[in-house]
Amino acid sequence: MVRFSAVAKALDTKVYCDSRKAAILRCQQDPELHNMLTADPLAANVHLVPLSVITSDRIKEYLGKWNGRWHKAVGFRPTGWTYSPPTGAETTPSISSVIDRPPHDNFSCMHLRPMRNSTPTHQLFGVPYSEHSSFFELTCFALSLDWGRIIATVNMESEKSRGKILTWIDRWDAERKKRGKEIVPYRSVYYW
């Protein structure tokens, strides 16, 4: 996730967002964040906008609202479609290699690639985000709970993808039964 407050801090600027978003952000007990927020869009060089604005066409329209105040924009679009497996990675790894794999490296500016339709004046970057669990977390969950049935709701469009998911569910079930009631050790008390 792009931490807009870190971007604003690096640019030494305020953060503009609509009143609804500001009310949500003020629920956080973060005085530094509260001091960054402004209701004046011209006083801020970081704007929190709806996701629908962060497209090549809409970001140009958005800039046009401010009568030439800015001529260039950089947009960060949260998306789950930024992951590429490492070269040579196994397509069907063993369950033990999934749960023993170290955490992913932190995402940094070195991972940024301009999205399609970016221009020199309107750069858009996809940053990894998902409201869904990672495959690692899903595997740990499936191995640690006593479940009767898992109903997949993602990647069910084709027979091939359904087959892959059903194969993993069968593998998790077999491994879970082999392990007994053992819980996969978690990396944090809040998540695997």
C-alpha positions as CSV (number, residue, x, y, z in Angstrom):
1,M,0.0,0.0,0.0
2,V,1.3,3.5,-0.8
3,R,1.5,5.4,2.4
4,F,0.2,8.8,1.3
5,S,1.4,10.4,4.5
6,A,5.0,9.3,3.8
7,V,4.7,10.8,0.3
8,A,3.3,14.0,1.7
9,K,6.0,14.1,4.4
10,A,8.7,13.6,1.8
11,L,7.3,16.4,-0.3
12,D,6.7,18.6,2.7
13,T,3.1,19.2,1.7
14,K,-0.4,19.0,3.0
15,V,-2.9,16.3,2.0
16,Y,-6.2,17.2,0.5
17,C,-9.3,14.9,0.5
18,D,-13.0,15.4,0.6
19,S,-14.7,15.8,4.0
20,R,-16.0,12.2,4.1
21,K,-12.5,10.8,3.7
22,A,-11.1,13.3,6.1
23,A,-13.6,12.3,8.8
24,I,-12.5,8.6,8.3
25,L,-8.8,9.6,8.6
26,R,-9.4,11.7,11.7
27,C,-10.7,8.5,13.4
28,Q,-7.1,7.4,13.6
29,Q,-5.2,8.5,16.6
30,D,-2.4,10.1,14.6
31,P,-1.9,13.8,15.4
32,E,0.8,14.1,12.6
33,L,-1.7,12.8,10.1
34,H,-4.4,15.2,11.4
35,N,-2.0,18.1,10.9
36,M,-1.3,17.1,7.3
37,L,-5.0,17.2,6.3
38,T,-6.4,20.3,4.6
39,A,-9.8,21.2,3.1
40,D,-8.1,23.5,0.6
41,P,-7.1,21.5,-2.5
42,L,-4.7,24.3,-3.6
43,A,-2.8,24.1,-0.3
44,A,-1.8,20.4,-0.9
45,N,0.4,18.7,-3.4
46,V,-1.0,15.3,-2.4
47,H,-4.7,14.6,-3.2
48,L,-6.6,11.5,-2.0
49,V,-9.1,10.8,-4.8
50,P,-11.5,8.0,-5.5
51,L,-10.0,5.0,-7.3
52,S,-12.0,5.8,-10.4
53,V,-10.0,9.0,-10.9
54,I,-6.7,7.2,-11.1
55,T,-6.9,6.3,-14.8
56,S,-5.1,8.0,-17.7
57,D,-8.2,9.9,-18.9
58,R,-9.7,10.8,-15.5
59,I,-6.5,12.1,-14.0
60,K,-6.2,14.6,-16.9
61,E,-9.7,15.8,-16.2
62,Y,-8.9,16.1,-12.5
63,L,-5.9,18.2,-13.2
64,G,-8.0,20.4,-15.5
65,K,-10.2,21.3,-12.5
66,W,-7.4,23.3,-10.9
67,N,-6.9,25.9,-13.8
68,G,-3.3,25.1,-14.6
69,R,-2.1,24.9,-10.9
70,W,-0.4,21.6,-11.8
71,H,0.8,20.3,-15.2
72,K,2.0,16.9,-14.1
73,A,0.5,14.2,-11.9
74,V,1.7,10.9,-10.4
75,G,-1.1,8.5,-9.4
76,F,-0.8,5.3,-7.3
77,R,-3.5,2.8,-8.0
78,P,-3.9,-0.1,-5.5
79,T,-4.3,-3.3,-7.4
80,G,-3.9,-7.0,-6.9
81,W,-2.4,-7.4,-10.4
82,T,1.2,-6.4,-9.8
83,Y,2.6,-9.7,-8.6
84,S,4.9,-11.7,-10.9
85,P,6.4,-15.0,-9.6
86,P,10.2,-15.0,-9.5
87,T,11.9,-16.6,-12.6
88,G,12.2,-20.3,-12.1
89,A,9.5,-20.4,-9.4
90,E,7.7,-23.7,-9.1
91,T,4.2,-23.6,-10.5
92,T,3.0,-26.3,-8.1
93,P,5.2,-26.0,-5.0
94,S,5.0,-28.5,-2.1
95,I,2.8,-27.4,0.9
96,S,5.9,-27.4,3.1
97,S,7.7,-25.0,0.7
98,V,4.7,-22.7,0.7
99,I,4.6,-22.4,4.5
100,D,8.3,-22.3,5.0
101,R,8.9,-19.6,2.4
102,P,10.2,-16.3,4.0
103,P,7.9,-13.3,3.9
104,H,8.0,-11.3,0.7
105,D,10.4,-8.4,0.5
106,N,8.9,-5.1,1.2
107,F,7.6,-3.3,-1.8
108,S,9.7,-0.3,-2.7
109,C,10.1,2.3,-5.4
110,M,12.4,-0.2,-7.2
111,H,9.3,-2.3,-7.9
112,L,7.3,0.5,-9.6
113,R,6.6,0.3,-13.3
114,P,4.4,2.8,-15.1
115,M,1.0,1.4,-16.0
116,R,-0.3,1.2,-19.6
117,N,-1.4,4.6,-20.9
118,S,0.9,6.6,-18.7
119,T,2.4,9.6,-20.3
120,P,5.3,11.9,-19.4
121,T,2.8,14.3,-17.7
122,H,0.5,11.7,-16.2
123,Q,2.3,8.8,-14.6
124,L,0.2,6.0,-13.1
125,F,1.7,3.2,-11.0
126,G,0.1,0.0,-9.8
127,V,0.9,-0.8,-6.2
128,P,0.2,-4.2,-4.7
129,Y,-2.9,-4.4,-2.6
130,S,-5.5,-7.0,-2.1
131,E,-8.4,-7.3,0.3
132,H,-8.0,-11.1,-0.1
133,S,-5.6,-13.3,1.8
134,S,-2.3,-14.2,0.1
135,F,-1.8,-17.8,-1.0
136,F,0.5,-18.3,2.0
137,E,-2.1,-17.1,4.4
138,L,-4.8,-19.2,2.8
139,T,-2.7,-22.3,3.0
140,C,-1.9,-21.6,6.7
141,F,-5.6,-21.1,7.4
142,A,-6.6,-24.3,5.6
143,L,-4.0,-26.3,7.5
144,S,-4.8,-24.9,10.9
145,L,-8.6,-25.1,11.1
146,D,-11.0,-28.1,11.3
147,W,-13.1,-27.5,8.3
148,G,-15.6,-29.7,6.5
149,R,-15.7,-27.9,3.1
150,I,-14.0,-25.0,1.4
151,I,-16.0,-23.1,-1.3
152,A,-13.8,-21.3,-3.7
153,T,-15.1,-18.0,-5.0
154,V,-12.0,-16.6,-6.9
155,N,-10.6,-17.9,-10.2
156,M,-13.6,-20.1,-11.0
157,E,-14.1,-18.9,-14.5
158,S,-12.6,-21.8,-16.4
159,E,-12.5,-25.6,-15.9
160,K,-8.7,-25.4,-15.8
161,S,-8.6,-22.8,-13.0
162,R,-11.4,-24.7,-11.1
163,G,-9.3,-27.8,-11.4
164,K,-6.2,-26.1,-10.0
165,I,-8.1,-24.8,-7.0
166,L,-9.8,-28.1,-6.3
167,T,-6.4,-29.8,-6.4
168,W,-5.1,-27.4,-3.8
169,I,-8.1,-27.9,-1.5
170,D,-7.6,-31.7,-1.7
171,R,-3.8,-31.2,-1.0
172,W,-4.6,-28.9,2.0
173,D,-7.2,-31.5,3.3
174,A,-4.7,-34.4,3.1
175,E,-1.9,-32.3,4.8
176,R,-4.2,-31.1,7.5
177,K,-5.3,-34.6,8.3
178,K,-1.7,-35.7,8.4
179,R,-0.7,-32.8,10.8
180,G,-3.6,-33.3,13.2
181,K,-4.6,-30.3,15.2
182,E,-1.3,-28.5,14.8
183,I,-1.6,-24.8,14.0
184,V,0.9,-23.4,11.5
185,P,3.1,-20.9,13.4
186,Y,2.1,-17.3,12.6
187,R,4.4,-14.5,11.9
188,S,2.4,-12.0,13.9
189,V,-0.5,-12.2,16.4
190,Y,-2.6,-10.4,13.7
191,Y,-1.8,-12.5,10.7
192,W,0.2,-15.4,9.3
